[in-house]
Amino acid sequence: MSLARHGAGVGATARAFWSQVHPVFMLPPLAASLFGAVLAESFAPGVATLHVVAMFAAVYTAHVKDGYVDFYVRSEDDDHPLTERGCRLGLAVSTATFALCTVALFMLVDWIAAALTIPAWVIAYYHAPQLDMNPVTATTGYPLGIALSLLGGFYVQVGTFALVPIGFAAVFLVLLSGIKVIDDAKDYDYDRSIRKRTVAVAVGPDRAYTVAYGLMVTALLVVVAFATARVFPPSAVLAALAFAAVAVVAHRAPPKLATMLLIRGSYVFLAVLVAAVWFEPLARFW
């Protein structure tokens, strides 16, 4: 029985499974894990790699499950590269990979490292069709996964928690939740037709925009406040300014373009934060 719906052979099957790797949505969780490691005073490449692979497996699980639900269950998508059997195999392999990495983190670090990692798979697997039917869980699922990835990336390095990674995790949770609200708004008509209660469906598109930008402004103000209090490096203010510039442009754009701009703006935000933590260019002036 074929695993790919289009074509036969090893090449077609490999392309079908590779199609579930979506860099735009996969890179942030992986980068967040590495950013957490950067925040630690020491760096152990072995556990860092295990955690990154675990996050990759979790997000891959989410993409395969979402594709399966959207095509085979909801008939939302027009096409899908994997057969039902292919989807089940993809889920089995990604879940097994995640489980192996989690067990290794349990053995090499401790049970807290494993406990911080497991929710990423739970969110990924149950996002569709369970969590994405509620405004809160539909909005915060992906951002919460990234926040946990950051915390986990830090914890596996040092075996403890600290205020700085917790603060950054909270900022990403709020900031990315705002972006997710706008991302969901572009599917308002369809989501409403299937009674999928995103924030846009629950409060209307106009109010959803207000909620979204309110969340993003809150996150940026927290960055500035924490930088002023010297919890974050002073240079973190530059990351807030960079994202704010993107948000101003995105505010005038339709939902699809706004989402594209804001997601890429979050990449800039993370990149500037990494530079701020690594180099602290404004430390001597603050």
N, C-alpha and C positions, 0 to 999 in steps of 0.2 A: 504494500500500500504506500502510495507516494506521500512524501512529507511536504512537497512544494506544489502549489496549485498551477504554476506556470513553468512548464518545462520538466525534463527528467534528467537524472544523472547527478553526479556529485556537485558539479558546478551550479546547477539550478538550485539544488538543495542548500548549498552554502550561501548563495545570494539571498535565498528566502530567509534564512536565519539571520544573516547579516543585516537584512532590511529592518530588523527590530532594534538595531543600534541607532538611536537618534541623538547625535552629538549635542544639539542645542539643549536638550533636557537632561542628558547624561553627564555633561561636563560639570555643572554646578555641584552636584553631590560629591563627585570625586574631588573637585577642587576644594570643597569645604572640608573634606577629610584631611587633605594635605595642609590646608590653612590651619586647622586645629593642631597638626603636628608642628607647624612653624611657630605657633604660639608657645609650644613647650620649650624648656631650656635645653633639653637633650633630644636627639633624634635617633631612633632605632629603625633602620630601613625595613627590617623583616616584619615587624608588627604593623608598620605603616602600610606596607604592601598588602598584607592580609586584610587590613581594614578597607583599603581602597577597592580591592577585588570583591569584598563582601558588599560594598555599596554598589559596585557595578552590577553584581548578580541581582541585587534587590531591584535596581531600576530596570534591568532587563526583564525581570519577572513582571514588573508593572506594565511594560510596553507590550509584552506578549499577551498578558491577561486582558489589557484594555483592547488590544486589537481583536482578540477572540470574542470578547463581549460585544464590541461595536459591530462586528461583521456577522458573527454566527448567532448571537442572542438578540441584539437590538435591531439588526439589519440597518444600522446607521451608515456604515461605510459601503462604498460601491465595490470594493475589492479588498482582498487580503492575500499576501504572498504565501502564507502557510495553510496547509490543510488542518482540520481539527486534530488529527493525529500529530501533525507537526507542532501545533500549539502545545499539546499535552507533553510532547517530548521536550520542547523548549522550556516549559515550566519545570519539568522534572530535573533537567540538567542545571538550570539556574538555581533552583532551590537546593539541590545537592551541593553545588559549589558554595552557596551561601552558608549552608549548614557546616561544611567542612572548615570554612574560614572562621566561623563563630566558635566552633569547638577548639580550633587552634588558638584563638584569642583567649578562650577560657583557660586553656592549659598554660599558655605563655604569659598571660597577664593575671586575670582573676575573673570571678563570676560577674563583677560589675561591668567589665568590658563586654562580656557576652550579653548582659542584660541591656546595655546601651545599644547594641548592634541589632538584636532581634526585632525591635519595633519597626525598623526600616523595611524588613521583609513583610511584616504584618500589614503595614500601611500600603505597600506595593501590591500585595496579593488581593487585599480586600478593597482597594480603591474603587474598582468597578466589579460588580454593580452595587456594592453596599455603601461605601463611604461617600461616593460621588452623588448620592441622592439627598444629602443634607447640606444646607448652606455652610455650616461651620466646618464639617469634615471635608466637604468638597473643596473648600477654599484652603484649609490649613494642612491637608495631607502632604502635599509635595513640599511646602515650606518647612513643615515639622520634620520631615525626613532629612532635609538639608541641615536644619539646626541640630538634630541628633548626630548627623554625620560629623559636623564640626566638633561637637562635644566628645564624640567617640574617638575622633582622630587625635584629640588632645589627651584624653584619658589613657589610651593604650600606650602613650609615650611615657607618662609620669605616674600613672596609677592613682591619681587624685584629681579633685576638681579645683577650679580657681575662678575668681570673679571675672577676669578678662574673657576667657572663652565662654562663660555663661552669658556675659553681657553681649558678646558678638552673636552668639546663637539666638538670643532674644531679638536682637536687631534684625537678623536675617529672617526670622520667623514672621515678624511684623511687616517688614519691607516686601518680602516675596508674597505674603498673603495679599497685599495690595495689588501686586502685579497679577496674581491669580484671579482676583475679582474682575479685572479688566479682560483677561484672557477668556474667562467664562462668558463675559458680556457679548462677545462676538458670536456666540452660539445661542443667543437669547431665544430666538424664535423656535428653533428646534428643541432646545431644552424644555421650553414651556409646553411644547406639543406632547412630550413624553413624560411630563410632570417631574422633570429632573430639577430639584430645587436648589439652584445656585443662588448666590446673592442677588444677581441681576433679576432672576425670576421672582425671588422672595420680596424684593423692595422696589423693583423697576430699574431700568437701565440708567436713568439720570441719577437716582439716589445711589446706585451701585458705584458710579464714578466718584461721587462725593465720599463714599465709604473707602474706596480704593486709595484716593489721593490723601485722605485723612490718615490712613494707615502708613502710607509712605512718608508723609511729612512727620508723623510721630516718630518713626524709626530714625529719620535723619536728625531730628531734634535730640533724640536720645544719644546718638553718636556725638553730637556737639557737646551735650551736657557731660557725658562721660570723659570726653577729651579735655574739657575745661577742668573737671575734677581730677585729671591725671590718672583716671582708671584706664582709659585708652591712650595710646600715644597721641600727642598733639596733632601729628600729621594725619590722623584719621579724619580730621575736619575736611581735608582735601577730597577724601572719598565721598563725603556727604555733598560737597559742592559739585563734584563731577556728576554724581547721580542726579542732583537737583537740576542741573543744566539739561540733562536728557529728559527728565520728567516734564520740564516746562515745554519742550518741543512736543513730547508725546501727548500732552494735555489737549492739544488742538487737533490731534490725529484721530481717525476712526479706530474702533477697537482692535482690528487685526494689525494695522500698522503700529498702533500704540503698544500692543503687546510685543511686537518684534523689537521696537526701540527700547522698551523698558527691560526686556530680557537681556539685550546686549548691554544696556546701561548697568545691569546688575553685574555683568562680567567686568566692566570698568570699575565698578564699586569695589568688587573683590580684589581686583588687581592692585588698585591704589591702597587698599587696606594691607595687602601683603607687603607692599613697598614701605608702607608706614610702619609696620611692625618690624620689618627686617632692617631698614636703614634709619628710621626715625629722623627724616631730614629737617624737621622743624624743632627738634628737641632743644637746641641751643638758643632758639629765639623765644621759647615759651617759658 
